[in-house]
């Protein structure tokens, strides 16, 4: 084996699938931001442990911040998996059907997932109306109610709405490209 060849068991990171289009490529690239957020939350927790148990000086912000960072990463993870075609599938059936039928399944699954994502986005929209606006219509993000009281609950609900909306669009792009036969 030459130095340029990789062993058969090593696969390169595939990134977004071709059918995901330009949106999928952007979703894939943006994933690093949320991966860094997970690492940052780990560093915050290590800092908190040291401050609490070594210096007896805990912070009031570490717990809520790590929950928020991990929460947005998990929410984004669904969109990331969509662009990479890494979502859950019953492969026992899917892998057993011929490619032509599999393509029809891909189209149908993408359309159903787009509809589901759009309905979840609508539900998130109703949450955002309560979490981001007062009854008089003025803007004010929902807060945690803790001693620190950040706007994380309102912010994550808005983020969920954005991600679900983009996910619905991504599924429409996938359905279109599967229907066009782009592989």
Secondary structure as the mmCIF struct_conf table of DSSP 4:
data_model
#
loop_
_struct_conf.conf_type_id
_struct_conf.id
_struct_conf.beg_label_comp_id
_struct_conf.beg_label_asym_id
_struct_conf.beg_label_seq_id
_struct_conf.end_label_comp_id
_struct_conf.end_label_asym_id
_struct_conf.end_label_seq_id
TURN_TY1_P TURN_TY1_P1 UNK A 3 UNK A 4
HELX_LH_PP_P HELX_LH_PP_P1 UNK A 5 UNK A 7
TURN_TY1_P TURN_TY1_P2 UNK A 8 UNK A 9
BEND BEND1 UNK A 16 UNK A 16
HELX_RH_3T_P HELX_RH_3T_P1 UNK A 18 UNK A 20
HELX_RH_AL_P HELX_RH_AL_P1 UNK A 21 UNK A 53
TURN_TY1_P TURN_TY1_P3 UNK A 54 UNK A 54
BEND BEND2 UNK A 55 UNK A 56
BEND BEND3 UNK A 60 UNK A 61
HELX_RH_AL_P HELX_RH_AL_P2 UNK A 62 UNK A 84
TURN_TY1_P TURN_TY1_P4 UNK A 85 UNK A 85
BEND BEND4 UNK A 87 UNK A 87
HELX_RH_AL_P HELX_RH_AL_P3 UNK A 91 UNK A 94
TURN_TY1_P TURN_TY1_P5 UNK A 95 UNK A 96
BEND BEND5 UNK A 97 UNK A 97
HELX_RH_AL_P HELX_RH_AL_P4 UNK A 99 UNK A 132
STRN STRN1 UNK A 133 UNK A 133
TURN_TY1_P TURN_TY1_P6 UNK A 135 UNK A 136
BEND BEND6 UNK A 137 UNK A 137
STRN STRN2 UNK A 139 UNK A 139
BEND BEND7 UNK A 146 UNK A 148
BEND BEND8 UNK A 151 UNK A 151
HELX_RH_AL_P HELX_RH_AL_P5 UNK A 152 UNK A 180
TURN_TY1_P TURN_TY1_P7 UNK A 181 UNK A 181
#
